[in-house]
Amino acid sequence: MDICKIHDNVSKCSVNTMECFMVLSTQTQKISIATLCGFFGTLCIFENSLVLYLIFSSPGTRRKPSYLFISSLALADILASIIFVCSFVNFHVFNETNVSKEMFLLQLGGVNTSFSASLSSLLLTALDRYISISRPSEYKLLMTRKRAWIALGVLWVACATIASLPLLGWNCCMLNSTCSDLFPFVDNSYLSSWVCFVMVLLGFIIYAYAHVLWRAHQHTAYMEKHQVQVGKQNTRMRMDVMLAKTLVMVLTVLVLCWSPVLVLMIYSIFARLSNHLRKVFAFCSTLCLLNSMVNPIIYALRSKELYSSLRMVFSRFRRQLKASEESPEGESTHKSSMIETVCEDMRVTHGQSCTSTISKALIAHCYVAEPWRRRGAVASVAMAAVALTSRASMAAGGLLWLAAALGPVLAAPRYRPDWASLDARPLPAWFDQAKVGVFLHWGVFSVPAWGSEWFWWHWQGEHRADYERFVQSRYPPHTTYADFAPRFTAHDFQPCEWAQLFQRAGARYVVLTTKHHEGFTNWGSPVSWNWNSLDTGPHRDLVGELGQALRESNIRYGLYHSLLEWFNPLYLADKASGFKTQNFVLKKTMPELYELVLKYKPDLIWSDGDWEAPESYWNSTSFLAWLYNDSPVKDTVVVNDRWCNNCSCHHGGYYNCADKYKPGTLPTHKWEMCSSIDKLSWGYRSNMNVAELMDEASIIEELVQTVSFGGNYLLNVGPTKEGVIVPIFQERLLALGRWLDTNGEAIYESKPWRVQMENSTDTVWYTSKGPIVYAIFLIWPRDNVLELSSPSPSPATQVTMLGFAGTLKWQKSPGKGLLITLPYMLPSPLPPQSGWTVKLEGVK
């Protein structure tokens, strides 16, 4: 007979009933099933165990919710393989019938639990990727490790509960209902419910990954479109997009392997199955093992972090084998092992070989790996020296290698990670000589372009009514700040044109916001996934493009970076702990700073966002010690003073003290005044008016006063979200450039004079270069006679005016000083320009 027909409740619930489901009739079929189960099951257990080891052996991966969900998937596949292979082979190959109904349902529940948990873990991973793409700015707040563990706990309890229902009573024996044609004692309605549950899970997973794949496709399209501007090194996908696509491949394999099983399950609910179809079902069931076996292979090939960890495991294994050999080769391998151990975290984080650059900068790479937590540079070299001298026969080689490693260190003074040492570092000369810079505030805040660059904080941090009304009137309901990011397009951003503008404006350096307090990075930061200019918005490396253009124009490049981020959950958690924890610093702030230095090699780091926490939290001194001692820009880089809540005007490189700071007297320390053409905002505002902007005269006055007091002048403009510096800002910058074309001699490379301004007026300011004194007067005297009381003339005194040919007549003042007759200026209905310079030679 084709089907074991059972007519009464007693017979269908007896142990002998299971013989009706043992459909493999030939020895060949049994051997085939046993071979498939043994092969797939063994590989599945080994591979998924390796995945678990790789995840939990790396601090970087085991902390990420994404990899916690993957580890749950691997664990479920291991359990499913063990339980499925044992029970399936016993049942179909050895025809084990001396098993009670309860024991059979328990084994079936174990298989059901494992496979349900596997599918549910994939769903959590899909939701994780979906949230990270749909709500990137809130991702870390929503998807924390604690919540991930809670979700996994609920998942496993729910799956175990659902799988235990037949054992607890939902079976055809207890209910006297229709039994399934595929599983003994299983109620048809339970099988229907379980299939519906699986289909719902698959539906959610497919929806989530369709969204992920669509965003990944958008990213790829943008990268291909802007390949020329961004450069080949940035056309790669971000690491997490690769992970998303990896899991789409996992989903594809899952659907292909499970489809035949699900189709036959659904068919069995509505129709009776023949023995032939049940044999097909038995063989198709082994596809579930194939799915569990293929998944880890996909992880290793597609996930850069797991692949790097896997390579390190094999590399470590090979080194251990070689290290056991008593030979010079074994000793050399031991040296390599020590170096790779020092830099292991660097390779995992950045996906590159540390040993390829170890001969250039061992200490730098060791700092990059974990500079805020691991050994210092000298300790790293010392450990390497221990590795080299571990055998007496290699003592000479060890000393030579140690001398080579310490040579660069001993050649220059080493700065300690404390303010007393760091503050003693001389400021690189270029900064004081430059005098004039341009500041650029550009980010997602350029999209609403209203209020100020603190838009997000005023809107959702302070809940100011005017900001809430603005959003309600301009944007759809439920708009979030993250929704602005795709509108930050930079479509019209032409870095070469910007560089030409700044050059014509007379700027000797330019400072760009790489990241403001909102946390959005203007480069593809690996620790700011999908909240950066490479993954969303412009899909361009704005920091890299502008830097290349500026250097081609011989303009120094500075990078603004905010230490804090208003709404980053890691920062908020550290803040709630009274800054006793440093998760945000270790995982976000410091990795960004080290990457900015190593990748873009800036001339200046303009730090900000320091005011809430002490130096012990920010680890600023450790970073600055590495920057001054071992970074690729250690001899030229300049930093400001915003590195902790009590650093401003006390510690760092040069001093900012405060925004738009004016000292009033000559400071004893190099300083910089940052100012903005828009008096009300540093970022672009679409509703600004002329009265709220600095005019040419005000800009020149601030510049002259700042330079006279020994400071640098950093003038800010805010580009639009499209990457345009609006004409009114261009006009102000070009006006400054024209003034500097004439009067720049009195500004660039100048020094404060013994007197900074005339005692009787604040309209005349002095600078100097050696014996030459420059008097810059901001108002043209009505009688064309300029009176200067501070300089003491001599018979050899000579007076000229910048921009005018020939010398000017002068005479001693009746009191002291001198009277200078200026060139005649024709009357004009237009106000004259602001600021003229007389050059005084031979005065004291």
C-alpha atoms as one frame of an Amber mdcrd trajectory, in Angstrom:
protein
   0.000   0.000   0.000   1.162   3.533  -0.782   0.161   5.182   2.450  -0.057
   3.758   5.925  -3.745   4.317   6.557  -4.719   4.562  10.193  -8.380   4.518
  11.159  -8.553   4.843  14.919  -7.040   7.045  17.533  -5.353   4.215  19.370
  -3.450   2.838  16.433  -2.299   6.193  15.076  -0.774   7.091  18.437   1.038
   3.834  19.006   4.790   3.432  18.620   4.278   1.149  15.663   2.728   4.070
  13.844   6.237   5.490  13.260   7.027   2.601  10.935   4.572   4.133   8.451
   6.882   7.192   8.173  10.078   5.225   7.591   9.884   5.622   3.830  13.433
   4.663   2.786  12.962   1.182   1.397  16.361   0.321  -0.109  19.840   0.086
   1.324  21.097   2.524  -1.320  18.646   5.185  -0.168  19.667   4.715   3.483
  23.380   4.893   2.667  22.783   8.063   0.619  20.897   9.743   3.455  23.519
   8.699   6.005  26.338   9.983   3.803  24.651  13.339   3.169  23.791  13.832
   6.826  27.257  12.813   8.003  29.069  15.020   5.494  26.867  18.110   5.740
  26.413  17.784   9.506  30.124  17.446  10.278  31.100  20.403   8.119  28.229
  22.468   9.483  29.296  21.884  13.091  32.942  22.638  12.349  32.311  25.773
  10.290  29.732  27.309  12.624  31.926  26.563  15.632  34.740  28.397  13.851
  32.417  31.359  13.207  31.501  31.502  16.900  35.173  31.415  17.839  36.066
  34.181  15.398  33.265  36.399  16.664  33.841  35.965  20.380  37.632  35.975
  20.200  37.628  39.494  18.774  36.597  42.391  21.047  35.587  44.387  17.968
  33.054  41.873  16.651  31.600  40.476  19.836  30.485  43.963  20.908  28.462
  44.587  17.753  24.768  43.630  17.780  25.075  42.518  14.136  27.620  39.870
  15.050  25.700  38.839  18.164  22.795  37.986  15.884  25.129  36.141  13.510
  26.531  34.180  16.453  22.978  33.232  17.423  22.448  32.048  13.861  25.624
  29.959  14.011  24.679  28.470  17.389  21.225  27.545  16.112  22.766  25.861
  13.068  25.147  23.852  15.287  22.320  22.620  17.501  20.093  21.910  14.512
  22.855  19.888  12.865  23.531  17.770  15.943  19.901  17.074  16.818  18.734
  16.692  13.225  21.501  14.314  12.138  21.185  12.101  15.200  17.396  11.846
  15.155  17.046  11.754  11.359  19.634   8.977  10.850  18.259   6.945  13.758
  14.770   7.219  12.340  15.277   6.725   8.586  18.510   4.715   8.435  18.480
   2.553  11.576  14.642   2.518  11.790  14.695   3.109  15.529  11.179   2.305
  16.781  11.749   1.744  20.489  11.290   5.441  21.130   8.281   6.699  23.052
   5.916   9.249  21.640   7.117  11.822  24.172  10.783  11.214  23.318  10.075
  11.526  19.604   8.185  14.776  20.085  11.033  16.047  22.294  13.568  15.308
  19.535  11.296  16.915  16.954  10.910  19.930  19.237  14.687  20.274  19.458
  15.017  20.315  15.670  12.106  22.713  15.402  13.582  25.011  18.066  16.984
  25.138  16.387  15.744  25.801  12.873  13.177  28.362  14.109  15.907  30.123
  16.096  18.133  30.111  13.015  15.453  31.773  10.946  14.528  34.203  13.741
  18.200  35.156  14.205  18.348  35.987  10.532  15.254  38.141  11.020  16.942
  40.054  13.859  19.972  40.566  11.664  17.724  41.834   8.891  16.030  44.263
  11.284  19.445  45.370  12.544  20.561  46.246   9.015  17.190  47.808   8.207
  17.361  50.140  11.233  20.972  51.064  10.519  20.022  52.210   7.021  16.589
  53.702   7.721  17.514  55.519  10.962  21.295  55.820  10.989  21.551  58.648
  13.500  19.454  56.694  16.032  20.892  53.269  15.256  23.298  53.071  18.190
  20.614  54.338  20.528  18.073  51.776  19.331  20.380  48.802  18.787  22.477
  48.471  21.932  24.237  45.336  23.159  21.802  45.047  26.066  18.813  45.190
  23.774  20.454  42.716  21.422  20.911  40.206  24.251  17.334  40.749  25.404
  16.049  40.206  21.862  18.064  37.005  21.548  16.744  35.766  24.884  13.143
  36.430  23.864  13.839  34.790  20.499  15.130  31.522  21.943  12.421  31.310
  24.599   9.705  31.944  21.996  11.127  29.371  19.591  11.464  26.755  22.330
   7.915  27.431  23.493   6.437  27.122  20.017   8.428  23.949  19.321   7.290
  22.391  22.620   3.572  22.777  21.933   3.163  19.267  20.413   4.881  17.770
  23.479   2.695  19.874  25.772  -0.518  18.622  24.180  -1.031  20.116  20.743
  -0.774  16.770  18.927  -3.222  14.607  17.083  -3.227  11.981  19.836  -4.385
  14.331  22.560  -6.766  16.265  20.339  -7.990  13.253  18.354  -7.477  15.313
  15.203  -5.962  14.798  11.766  -2.312  13.751  11.852   0.322  15.018   9.457
   1.512  12.798   6.603   5.102  13.934   7.214   5.629  13.750  10.996   4.274
  11.148  13.428   1.900  12.410  16.141   1.988  15.990  14.776  -1.356  17.688
  14.372  -2.081  19.053  10.892  -3.302  22.359  12.307  -0.053  22.780  14.279
   1.948  22.107  11.135  -0.173  24.702   9.320   0.465  27.250  12.070   4.211
  26.562  12.063   4.405  26.945   8.289   2.502  30.242   8.517   4.920  31.399
  11.229   7.887  30.567   8.999   6.324  32.310   6.007   5.717  35.463   8.058
   9.345  35.449   9.188  10.516  35.019   5.620   8.238  37.847   4.478   9.697
  40.282   7.019  13.237  39.208   6.181  12.679  39.623   2.448  11.128  43.073
   2.964  13.991  44.242   5.185  16.688  42.993   2.839  14.946  44.314  -0.235
  15.283  47.745   1.372  18.917  47.070   2.305  19.749  45.858  -1.176  18.036
  48.853  -2.760  20.089  51.248  -0.630  23.250  49.301  -1.442  22.406  49.585
  -5.128  21.898  53.335  -4.731  25.270  53.604  -3.018  26.995  51.669  -5.796
  25.357  53.825  -8.459  26.504  57.023  -6.762  30.016  55.692  -6.305  30.255
  54.782  -9.989  28.878  58.180 -10.963  31.382  60.078  -8.826  34.318  57.731
  -9.281  36.444  60.419 -10.886  35.881  62.918  -8.088  36.129  60.483  -5.217
  39.024  58.395  -6.463  39.410  54.699  -6.922  40.267  54.051  -3.300  36.802
  55.178  -2.248  34.726  53.331  -4.802  34.561  50.331  -2.558  31.415  49.686
  -0.524  31.468  50.450   3.163  32.059  47.473   5.439  28.479  47.323   6.749
  26.976  47.519   3.261  29.122  44.520   2.401  27.762  42.809   5.483  24.220
  43.609   4.391  24.827  42.114   0.965  26.432  39.100   2.628  23.280  38.462
   4.595  21.202  38.854   1.441  23.249  35.984   0.042  22.527  34.033   3.229
  18.826  34.714   2.697  19.029  33.575  -0.931  20.615  30.274   0.080  18.022
  29.880   2.833  15.118  30.338   0.450  16.586  27.971  -2.159  17.242  25.247
   0.408  14.021  25.577   2.352  11.601  26.143  -0.530  11.219  22.430  -1.460
  10.612  21.504   2.193   8.059  24.278   2.727   6.275  23.488  -0.536   5.878
  19.826   0.423   4.729  20.813   3.931   2.074  23.101   2.496   1.004  20.452
  -0.007   0.676  17.855   2.769  -1.746  20.123   4.624  -4.217  20.120   1.773
  -3.617  16.703   0.174  -2.367  13.210   1.015   1.251  12.467   0.109   2.390
   9.338  -1.628   5.387   7.347  -0.424   7.354   8.729  -3.356   6.732  12.328
  -2.273   7.612  11.470   1.296  10.920  10.061   0.098  11.494  13.277  -1.793
  10.736  15.182   1.419  13.268  13.067   3.329  16.021  13.868   0.840  15.000
  17.552   0.618  15.301  17.796   4.395  19.065  17.377   4.039  19.077  20.680
   2.142  18.545  22.333   5.523  21.918  20.977   6.566  23.395  22.229   3.294
  22.045  25.679   4.094  23.608  25.626   7.565  26.901  24.479   6.055  27.046
  27.165   3.343  26.278  30.115   5.610  29.675  30.182   7.406  31.480  30.001
   4.061  29.595  33.108   2.989  30.551  34.865   6.240  34.250  34.137   5.723
  34.247  35.255   2.105  32.098  38.377   2.447  32.643  39.768   5.953  35.954
  41.598   6.093  36.177  41.391   9.873  35.578  37.644  10.021  37.841  37.059
   7.051  40.635  39.054   8.699  40.127  37.172  11.968  40.220  33.873  10.084
  43.470  34.810   8.394  44.971  35.748  11.757  43.927  32.416  13.244  45.675
  30.504  10.470  48.664  32.836  10.629  48.930  32.346  14.372  48.672  28.576
  13.946  51.448  28.551  11.347  53.660  30.722  13.569  53.193  28.354  16.483
  54.267  25.437  14.322  57.314  27.274  13.061  58.213  28.727  16.449  58.667
  25.222  17.830  61.526  24.603  15.403  64.988  25.321  16.804  66.259  27.334
  13.834  66.991  30.931  12.804  63.853  30.791  10.699  61.858  29.952  13.793
  63.381  32.917  15.602  62.579  35.239  12.703  59.004  34.017  12.791  58.916
  34.734  16.504  59.964  38.319  15.824  57.224  38.662  13.206  54.746  37.222
  15.673  55.586  39.902  18.220  55.187  42.699  15.685  51.884  41.322  14.418
  50.650  40.907  17.991  51.337  44.598  18.672  49.398  45.609  15.562  46.727
  42.911  15.484  43.832  45.243  16.234  44.980  47.638  13.526  44.652  44.981
  10.849  41.184  43.991  11.982  39.957  47.557  12.137  41.423  48.893   8.913
  41.758  45.730   6.853  45.410  46.265   5.998  48.721  44.685   6.861  50.653
  46.302   9.626  53.876  44.512   8.871  54.046  46.135   5.439  54.696  49.468
   7.094  56.406  48.338  10.261  59.809  49.384   9.018  58.507  52.930   8.598
  56.563  53.527  11.764  56.124  50.689  14.237  55.187  53.055  17.004  52.630
  54.965  14.922  50.772  51.810  13.986  50.850  50.516  17.543  49.224  53.761
  18.659  46.618  53.476  15.935  45.694  49.975  17.030  44.627  51.034  20.515
  46.628  54.119  21.512  44.319  55.063  24.333  44.439  51.660  26.032  47.524
  49.682  24.991  51.202  50.211  25.667  52.974  53.466  24.716  55.488  53.811
  21.915  58.539  53.120  24.034  56.866  50.131  25.657  55.993  48.753  22.219
  59.626  49.001  21.102  60.738  47.452  24.359  58.431  44.488  23.852  59.708
  44.057  20.342  63.249  44.148  21.712  62.370  41.408  24.211  61.100  39.281
  21.344  64.326  39.860  19.431  66.619  39.025  22.316  64.697  36.028  23.605
  67.533  33.702  22.624  71.141  34.252  23.555  72.272  33.339  20.070  70.258
  36.234  18.641  71.495  38.897  21.096  73.581  40.748  18.527  70.745  40.822
  16.008  68.378  41.995  18.726  70.597  44.901  19.665  70.956  45.954  16.047
  67.204  45.854  15.485  66.582  47.733  18.718  69.051  50.432  17.696  67.332
  50.772  14.337  63.939  51.054  15.999  65.063  53.545  18.616  67.131  55.652
  16.216  64.251  57.867  15.041  62.964  58.075  18.598  66.275  59.286  20.030
  66.849  61.712  17.174  64.098  64.067  18.368  62.699  64.979  21.801  59.868
  62.755  22.974  56.784  64.425  24.341  55.072  62.829  27.308  51.271  62.523
  27.500  50.969  65.380  29.994  50.355  69.076  29.533  53.679  70.183  30.960
  55.500  68.325  28.208  53.027  68.935  25.399  52.719  72.672  26.056  56.499
  72.990  25.716  56.434  71.945  22.057  57.401  74.849  19.780  54.677  75.897
  17.385  55.593  75.151  13.761  56.585  78.443  12.153  54.222  78.240   9.185
  51.165  78.956  11.333  52.341  82.291  12.712  53.505  83.310   9.253  50.187
  82.435   7.583  48.014  84.921   9.534  44.885  84.497   7.385  42.662  81.451
   7.047  39.172  80.493   5.899  36.834  78.435   8.067  34.141  76.202   6.498
  31.119  74.968   8.457  29.436  72.368   6.252  27.275  69.417   7.167  23.724
  68.104   7.438  22.792  71.355   9.217  23.218  72.992   5.786  20.001  71.261
   4.683  17.449  73.035   6.912  19.763  76.081   6.638  17.851  77.910   9.332
  18.764  79.251  12.745  22.329  78.023  13.002  24.540  74.961  12.722  23.163
  73.950  16.133  19.796  73.292  14.458  19.452  69.688  15.724  20.188  70.637
  19.321  17.832  73.615  19.357  15.114  71.501  17.720  15.299  68.167  19.530
  17.663  68.887  22.404  16.052  72.075  23.717  12.702  71.649  21.878  12.578
  75.319  21.026   9.172  76.284  19.719  10.490  78.333  16.783  12.514  75.392
  15.499   9.601  72.984  15.904   7.329  75.363  13.994   9.921  75.648  11.240
  10.101  71.877  10.757   6.329  71.475  10.897   5.841  74.168   8.257   8.582
  73.009   5.875   8.738  69.214   6.144   6.343  66.232   6.281   5.082  64.926
   9.631   7.425  62.643  11.603  10.492  64.111   9.891  13.694  63.260  11.734
  17.093  64.910  11.525  18.408  61.815   9.763  15.948  62.518   6.928  17.990
  65.615   6.075  21.123  63.608   5.228  20.030  62.417   1.739  19.308  66.074
   0.872  22.881  67.043   1.689  23.846  66.390  -1.928  26.892  68.609  -2.644
  25.838  68.362  -6.302  27.582  71.637  -7.172  30.675  71.151  -5.017  33.743
  72.003  -7.098  36.775  71.743  -4.812  39.162  73.290  -7.351  36.934  76.351
  -7.683  36.789  76.633  -3.900  40.579  76.473  -3.720  40.902  79.215  -6.342
  38.442  81.389  -4.401  40.348  80.952  -1.145  43.618  81.674  -2.889  42.217
  84.904  -4.304  40.896  85.738  -0.820  44.464  85.667   0.484  43.948  82.626
   2.715  47.119  80.732   3.592  45.207  77.918   5.283  41.674  76.512   5.204
  39.873  74.608   7.965  36.987  72.292   7.012  34.488  70.743   9.419  35.074
  67.015   9.121  32.450  66.387  11.817  30.342  68.827  13.811  28.454  68.064
  17.018  25.740  66.290  14.986  28.171  63.427  14.358  27.889  63.363  10.550
  31.337  62.880   9.032  32.343  64.473   5.734  34.425  61.434   4.873  33.655
  57.719   4.895  34.381  57.082   8.549  34.197  53.347   9.327  32.901  54.147
  12.831  30.069  56.343  11.535  28.292  53.891   9.265  25.664  55.420   6.978
  26.040  58.719   8.839  28.822  59.981   6.607  29.208  61.677   3.234  30.328
  58.512   1.453  27.388  56.301   2.410  24.620  58.882   2.109  24.012  62.410
   0.843  26.895  63.409  -1.461  28.356  59.889  -1.691  31.728  61.628  -1.915
  34.795  61.995   0.242  34.444  65.732   0.807  37.458  65.914   3.119  39.726
  64.161   0.646  38.585  66.072  -2.421  39.010  69.510  -0.860  42.370  68.561
   0.626  43.740  67.539  -2.762  42.545  70.772  -4.382  43.990  72.960  -1.612
  47.382  71.318  -1.739  47.502  71.770  -5.485  46.973  75.472  -4.768  49.705
  75.484  -2.081  47.232  76.200   0.725  47.641  74.571   4.124  44.823  72.215
   5.144  43.188  72.140   8.565  40.533  69.739   9.837  37.866  70.726  12.361
  36.659  67.797  14.478  34.127  67.771  17.292  35.012  65.499  20.210  31.423
  65.147  21.387  28.226  64.200  19.555  24.970  65.498  20.997  22.816  62.411
  20.588  25.288  59.564  20.240  24.066  56.901  22.686  27.619  55.940  23.600
  28.392  59.535  24.557  25.113  59.923  26.437  25.856  56.732  28.378  29.340
  57.963  29.264  27.875  61.299  30.287  25.287  59.602  32.480  28.099  57.747
  34.262  29.782  61.035  35.102  32.346  60.306  32.379  33.685  57.355  34.354
  33.284  55.152  31.271  34.957  55.891  27.932  33.057  53.805  25.407  32.408
  56.775  23.127  36.033  57.910  23.195  37.423  54.430  22.539  34.956  53.454
  19.829  34.256  56.752  18.094  36.306  59.853  18.883  39.827  58.476  18.954
  39.431  56.134  15.940  38.221  59.132  13.938  41.114  61.371  14.963  43.751
  58.757  14.195  42.165  57.997  10.839  41.995  61.676   9.893  45.693  62.110
  10.625  46.858  58.948   8.881  44.576  59.306   5.874  44.649  63.052   5.153
  47.839  64.223   6.914  46.440  67.618   7.945  48.534  70.659   8.727  46.150
  71.692  11.498  43.640  69.964  13.786  40.944  72.309  15.017  39.372  70.464
  17.947  35.994  71.403  19.423  33.195  69.917  21.529  35.436  69.571  24.554
  33.622  71.588  27.169  31.643  68.902  29.013  34.363  66.444  30.027  37.898
  66.483  31.458  41.071  65.412  29.701  41.030  62.100  31.570  37.875  61.231
  29.640  38.935  62.467  26.209  42.449  60.940  26.402  43.634  64.096  24.648
  47.185  64.048  25.970  47.766  60.490  24.721  46.591  61.434  21.264  48.674
  64.625  21.182  51.765  62.767  22.357  51.373  60.344  19.454  50.651  63.239
  17.099  53.819  65.110  18.126  56.089  62.058  18.419  55.132  59.505  15.806
  52.463  60.694  13.396  53.281  61.380   9.739  52.735  65.114  10.395  54.606
  65.319  13.710  56.934  68.108  12.522  54.362  70.368  10.863  50.984  69.839
  12.511  49.390  72.574  14.593  46.539  72.151  17.071  44.321  74.508  19.027
  43.360  74.469  22.699  39.951  72.758  22.806  40.902  69.354  24.192  39.144
  69.263  27.577  36.776  71.286  29.721  39.560  73.361  31.286  41.993  73.492
  28.377  40.864  76.618  26.541  43.383  79.417  26.929  45.560  77.107  29.045
  46.757  74.043  27.134  47.320  72.898  23.576  49.084  74.426  20.608  47.752
  77.918  19.896  44.808  79.378  21.824  41.267  80.036  20.580  39.958  80.713
  24.081  36.430  81.378  22.808  34.582  82.037  19.575  35.338  85.520  18.234
  37.810  86.043  21.053  39.435  89.490  21.356  42.155  89.737  24.023  42.323
  93.548  24.280  46.032  93.403  25.066  49.013  91.586  23.590  48.853  87.914
  24.712  52.019  86.067  25.627  50.887  82.948  23.734  50.065  82.474  20.055
  46.344  82.726  19.449  43.715  82.781  16.722  40.454  84.649  16.321  37.727
  82.774  14.489  34.967  84.948  13.128  32.069  84.508  10.717  30.768  86.687
   7.906  27.260  85.738   9.049  27.111  87.277  12.509  24.327  84.922  13.660
  25.527  81.558  12.419  28.578  79.582  11.382  26.569  77.381   9.039  24.684
  78.628   5.987  21.275  80.259   6.581  18.891  80.701   3.682  17.049  83.533
   5.466  20.027  85.760   6.284  19.940  89.428   5.265  22.630  91.979   4.555
  22.306  93.697   7.924  23.296  90.424   9.610  26.510  90.107   7.605  29.916
  91.637   8.221  30.846  94.237   5.631  34.292  94.673   4.110  35.314  97.353
   6.618  34.383  95.193   9.614  36.332  92.241   8.259  39.449  94.296   7.623
  39.194  95.938  11.035  39.009  92.547  12.782  41.918  91.239  10.730  44.137
  94.222  11.461  43.398  94.234  15.194  43.965  90.478  15.441  47.300  90.524
  13.622  48.488  93.562  15.592  47.932  91.555  18.785  49.909  88.640  17.336
  46.942  86.485  16.362  45.764  84.679  13.255  42.440  85.519  11.638  40.152
  82.639  10.632  37.130  83.905   8.679  34.159  81.553   8.348  31.690  80.992
   5.521  28.944  78.370   5.367  28.432  76.580   2.032  24.958  75.473   0.966
  23.816  71.870   0.984  24.597  71.750  -2.760  28.178  72.818  -2.150  27.883
  76.466  -3.249  29.539  79.400  -1.509  26.876  82.022  -2.127  27.843  85.194
  -4.062  27.623  87.519  -1.042  30.198  85.387   0.786  32.368  85.243  -2.305
  32.194  89.024  -2.623  33.367  89.480   0.988  36.222  87.014   0.538  37.351
  88.598  -2.721  37.223  92.047  -1.135  39.496  90.800   1.620  41.802  89.334
  -1.018  42.021  92.623  -2.894  42.911  94.436   0.313  45.594  91.858   1.082
  46.992  92.155  -2.429  47.937  95.711  -1.493  48.492  95.517   2.233  49.537
  91.899   2.723  53.141  92.908   3.348  52.007  94.330   6.687  50.105  91.163
   7.565  51.837  87.992   6.403  54.875  86.902   8.430  54.572  90.033  10.555
  55.168  90.332  14.301  53.562  92.570  16.928  55.406  95.821  17.467  56.258
  97.289  20.873  53.038  99.269  20.567  49.948  97.678  19.061  47.798 100.764
  18.577  47.903 104.514  18.932  47.127 105.670  22.430  44.679 108.299  21.311
  42.676 106.198  18.878  41.767 102.620  17.969  41.875 103.382  14.261  45.651
 103.057  13.869  47.336  99.672  14.434  50.954  98.557  14.197  52.765  95.461
  12.952  56.446  94.941  12.241  59.058  92.911  10.400  62.447  93.311  11.969
  63.317  97.046  11.928  60.390  97.932   9.649  57.178  99.167  11.242  53.793
  99.194   9.527  51.073 101.598  10.625  47.626 100.534   9.381  45.021 103.257
   9.675  41.349 102.425   9.202  39.976 105.964   8.639  41.428 108.417   6.165
  42.218 111.719   7.909  40.205 114.669   6.627  43.232 116.945   6.097  45.293
 114.157   4.484  47.754 114.324   7.383  48.301 111.208   9.475  49.572 111.844
  12.990  51.495 109.023  14.654  52.673 109.604  18.212  54.210 106.180  18.958
  57.091 105.916  16.441  60.231 107.927  17.187  61.670 109.218  13.881  65.304
 109.724  13.038  67.079 111.596  10.248  67.170 108.309   8.311  63.427 107.724
   8.585  61.712 106.916   5.298  57.951 106.648   4.855  56.134 104.947   2.000
  52.564 103.841   1.478  51.709 100.350   0.292  50.020 100.533  -3.086  51.444
 103.999  -3.894  54.690 104.727  -5.686  57.356 106.968  -4.178  57.994 108.219
  -0.666  55.762 110.367   1.520  56.711 113.662   3.157  56.832 113.709   6.926
  57.915 115.963   9.745  58.327 115.668  13.477  55.243 116.263  15.509  55.335
 119.204  17.938  54.924 116.782  20.769  56.372 113.422  19.804  56.079 111.138
  16.843  55.653 112.359  13.303  53.172 113.896  10.898  52.832 112.177   7.519
  51.396 113.904   4.477  49.264 111.395   2.612  48.559 111.348  -1.131  45.650
 113.508  -2.183  42.391 111.557  -2.542  39.751 112.822  -4.934  36.349 113.441
  -3.401  33.872 110.639  -4.087  30.201 110.042  -3.211  31.134 106.425  -2.441
  32.723 105.587   0.880  36.441 104.920   0.531  37.926 101.512   1.182  38.918
 100.653   4.712  42.489 100.321   5.783  45.677 101.770   4.383  49.248 101.051
   5.381  52.259 103.303   5.727  55.645 101.614   5.883  58.063 103.218   8.335
  61.764 102.558   8.040  64.311 104.018  10.417  61.974 104.595  13.368  62.078
 103.342  16.933
